[in-house]
């Protein structure tokens, strides 16, 4: 029973590893392995059943030749199948992540970050960092605790914790844990990305440390891109975005520049829903 479980765990481990690869890498490798081994088998003569001589070396070689041929056949079938399954799973996950990303990008409210599972939130975070030029490596998944992503840019390693906490604020213990892991792994810094908020104690602890905090409002702004004038990436250690809301419909507002009239050339806050809504505010 234990042996069967070990074999199942080995297969699951390989599948989990392959799923973290881009889908096209897995599918390309599956094709390469299958046809590579197939061509090798066609070019290799059939293994001799009888040893060439009574020499001990020839006897051992002859004994292992059938096993070698069988092992190659198993690898030729097993690995490509596993890689193909992983590639298809990775493709589906990639399409699903892009769908979530597009939804958040179009949504006027950060609440859209909580309209998905915690695993989808992690994938969304990874997709964002990819679009910012980072290479992203997911870690073993779990609903909480540990590092969720390891990202690199300019040969600098950063650790990322994703917290999709809908009901309570992220406490200082999470920031302390991340700081300890940054130190242990000699990383350049880290990010805490949450769909909600952090406690003031957690924000205070991050001050002066290589930890960037991205709360739900800020993360929503970053994904929407058009709102980057309201918050720069990467954020400072206690980054909070102050959103200006429309006096008419309560939607977030963006900075605009008057083109005509006595205030031509001056900036003002305009409703993002323009021309459906004409709400404005002065910039002080």
N, C-alpha and C positions, 0 to 999 in steps of 0.2 A: 504493500500500500504506500509505504514511504517512498519506494523507488518510483512508483507511478506519479506521485505528487512532485517529486524532484524533476521528473521529465516534463511534467506540465508546467512547473515553475520556470524551467529553462526556456520552453517555447514561449510562455507569456513574457519572460524577460526580453527575448529577442524581438517579439512583436511590439512590446512597449518601446524598445529602442528604435526600431524601424519607423514607428509611427511619428517619432519626433523629427525624422528627416523630411525634407521637401518631397512631395509625392512623386515628382518627376525623377528624383534621384533613385528612389526605391524601384520604380518601374524600369528605369534604364539599367539598373544593376541586375534586376531579375532577368531581363533579356540577355544581358552580357553573360551572366553565369550559365544560363540554360544553353545558349548556342556555343559558348566557349567550351564547356565540358562536352557537349555533343560533338563538336568538331574534333576535340582531343581524342574522344573515344573512337571516332571513325578513322583517324590517322594512326591510332595505336593498334598493333596486332593483338589478336585474341590471346589472353593469358594461357600459358602452357599449363596443362593439367598435371603432366609428369615433370619431375625435375630434370634438368639437363644432364646431371650426373649425380652420383651418390654423395657428392660433396655436401657437407652440412649447410653451407651457405646457399647452395642451389635448392636444397630441400626446403629451407625456410622461405626462400623467395617464392617457390612454386606454391607453397601452402598458403601464403598470404595474397597471391595474385587474384584469386576469385573474390576474396573479401574486399580487396582494393577496388575491383571493378564494381562490386555491389555498392560499396560506400559512395563511389563517384555517381552512380545512378541515383542513389537516394538524395545526395546533395543537389544533383541536377534538377530533381523534381521538388524536393522539400523547400529549399531556400527560395527559388523563384516564386513558388506558391505563397510562402510567407511574406516575401517582399511585395508581391502583387496585392495581397490582402491589405498589408500595411499602407501601401501606396494609395489604394482606393479609400481607406479610412482617412488618411492624411488629406486627400483631395476633398472629401466631404467636409472634414473639419475646416479646411481652408475656405471653402465656399461659404460655410456657415459663419465663420468669423468675419468674412467680408460683408455678409448680410447684416450681422450685428453692428459692424463698424459703420456701414452706410446708414443704418437706422439711427444710431447715436449722432452721427454727423448731421442728420436732417432734423433731429429732435430739438425743440427749443428749451427742453428741461433736462437737468442732470438726472432726474428720476429714471430716465431711460437706461441708466447704468445698472439699475436694479431689476430690469425686466428680462434678466437672463440668469442662467445658473452660475455658480461660483467658478466652475471650470471654464465656461464661456467668457467670464469676466477676465480670467487669467489669459486666455487666448487673445482677447481684445487688447489687453495691455501689451502682450508680446507683439501684436500686429502694429500697435502704435510705435513702439520702439524700433521696429524694423523700418517703418516709414521715416523715422528720424535718423536712419543711417547706422543703427546698431545691428550687430549679429546677435541673435537671440537663441539661447539654449534652455528649453524647459527642463525642470527637474522632476523628480518623482512627485506625482500629483497627490494632493490631499486637501481637504476642506479648510485646514488651518495649520499654522505652525511651520517653521522652517523657511527655506528660500524657495520661491516659486520660479524665478527666472534668473539666469546668469547672462548678462549682456556685455558686449565688448564694443568699444569704439576707439580707434587710434591706439590699439593694443592695451587699452585700459579696461580693467574688469570692474563691473558694478553688479551688486546683488539687489534683487528686487523682491519685495514682499507685496502681494496683492491681497487686499482686505475688502471683500464685498460684505460689509456689515450694515444691515439695513436698520437695525433697531437701537444700536448703541454706538458710542464713539470709540475709536481705537485708543487703547490705553497706553501709558508710558512704557509698560512692560514689553510691548511689541517693538518700540524704538530701541530699548535697551538690548533686546535680543538681536536685532539687526546690527547694532553697533558692535556687539561681541563677535558676530559672524564676520563682519567686515575686517575686524582686527585679526581674527583667527586665519582668514583666507588671504590676508594681505591685499585686499581689494582696494581700489582707488576710492570707492564710495558706494552708496546704496540709495535706493528709492523705496518709499512706501507709497503705494498707489491704492487709494480707497474710494469706494463709491459714496462714502459718507464723509464724516469729519473725524478729527482727532481731538483728544482732550487738550486743554491748555498746558497741562503738565507734560504731555508727550511733545508738544511743539517746543516748549521751553528746553526740554532735554536735548532736542536736535540742534539747538543753537550752538554754533562753534564746532560742530561735528560734520563729517563728510556725508551727511544724510539729507536727501532732498525729499520733501513732503509734497505729495500731490493729492489734494482732497478731491471729493467728487465734483465740486463746482469747477475747480481748476482743470481737472482731467477732461471734463466735458468741453471746456473752452479750448483746450489743446486739440482735441479731436476735430472740433468744428473748424479749426484753422483760421477762419475769417475773423475769429475773436482774439487772435494772438496779440493784437495791440493792447489787450487788457492784461496779458500775463506772458512773460517770456519763458522760454524753455532752454536749459533746465531751470526750474524755479529756485528761488533762494530757500533757505532752510525753513522758513516759516511763511511760505508763500500763501497768501489769501487773495482771491480775486474779489474786488468789490463790483458787483453787477448793478448797473443802472437800469431800472425797470420803467417801461412806458407808462405814462400817467393815464392813458386811455384803455389799454388792453393788458397791461402788466407783463408784456413780453420783454425780454432783454433788449437793450438798445446798443447801437454801435455809433462810433464817431463818424460824422459826415462833414463835408465842407460845402458851405453855401456858394452857389455859382452865380446867382443873380440877386438883385435887390440891394438895399443899403448895407446889408451884412455880408456881401460877397467876399469870399476868401476866408471868412471866419468859420471856425469849427463849432459844431453843436451835436448833441445827442439826438439821433433819429431812430424811430422804431424799426426793428429788423423786419417787420412784416410789411413795410412800405412796398408798394403803394396801397395795400389793403388797409393799412393804418397810417395816419399822418401825425402820430404823436411825436412831440419834440421836447427837449429840455436844454437849458443853457448849460454850458461847461464852465464851472467855476474854478 
